[in-house]
Amino acid sequence: MKRFSLLAAVVFAMIPAPAGVEAFGYEESSGYGTLIPGGGPSTLSLSGARAIGFGDPISVFNNPSDLSRIDGSAISIATGIGLGSEVLETYSRTTRNELSLGATSACYRLNAGPALGFGAGIAKLTDLAYSARQYTVDDSLSSGDIISMEGYESSGGVWEVAAGGGTKIFRWLRGGASIGYRFGSADFSYEFDDRVGEDDSLSEWGWEEEAVCAHLGLSAVFGLNSVGISYTTESDHYPARVAAGCIFYSGGASRGALGFEGEITDPSDSQIFTGRVFGLVTPSSGFEMRGGLSFTDRGSTDEKRTQMGFSFGVAVTLGRAVLEGAFAMNKSSRDNNGFGFSDDVIDQVSDTASFFSIGMGCAI
């Protein structure tokens, strides 16, 4: 087999790279990858909300101002899986699935007084797991023999470690900031297997991420109710993100809340907008249910694309510990850009990204 890299590098460099969304597929693997919505079940259950939080340790990655909202120190640990599915409708149906590590994090919050809190942690931000094989059949003589195979694989992702703090600026206003270090890598390969000739080729390439980043946040807190705004800086393989939202609680024994949030990913370029509506209810002491809906205008280069998503999660309090679990799914479709097929034979490509996460938080 001959090692051939120039042609594949040129071809894949011409693929339009999306700014980053919570979706799965060939298009995502050629860009930032799949953005993981939240570092654990608390944010995953709210469709990946970033500006609004509960003061839990994961706030160091989303809105650091929330680190000063709750008295006492705490630790949180979460892990999960991500399941991607891509369905191509052409002259037949082709389905590609991939399993990977999902929302995973470990964070710590230290309370340093009634108006000051610090936090630190590590979290997975993106995933690029994707693989595809496409076979060409010789039908000139109706033999049905496979004459060639194209293969494409990508793997890797970006992680971040961060530390920062939040404090009370005024009676009702809190601010916070954190500094992070993003690291990770991605590996790509393209293979062409000529079953009848000698035009085999294999190309391998990749990138590495090593970058300093920052998270900034403000929260206006009125009892349990809050209004928040957060900003995350970009790096080579992760987009800038700015979000603003609010959450309002009702009274009564079965306390409930309703929140809204808008986010712009890559505000200086692609300007991908995501809207979220989420809520929670506490039907009994120590048990809380959460859920959310999301809508994303993906703003692809060739066409406008929309993405819909929903999420659900529960939290159970057992003494000083909180056990959480969450599920979220995002689905979108496009009319082109499917590996192994020319755009003129693609009727539709649908991709679905599903995330499962479980975690535990504990006051210490």
Beta strands, then each sheet from edge to edge (+ up, - down):
strand 1: 34-35
strand 2: 74-89
strand 3: 93-101
strand 4: 105-113
strand 5: 116-124
strand 6: 126-127
strand 7: 130-138
strand 8: 145-168
strand 9: 173-194
strand 10: 201-222
strand 11: 225-232
strand 12: 241-249
strand 13: 256-265
strand 14: 272-284
strand 15: 287-297
strand 16: 306-318
strand 17: 321-334
strand 18: 348-363
sheet 1: 1+ 6-
sheet 2: 3+ 2- 4+ 5- 8+ 7-
sheet 3: 3+ 2- 18+ 17- 16+ 15- 14+ 13- 12+ 11- 10+ 9-
end
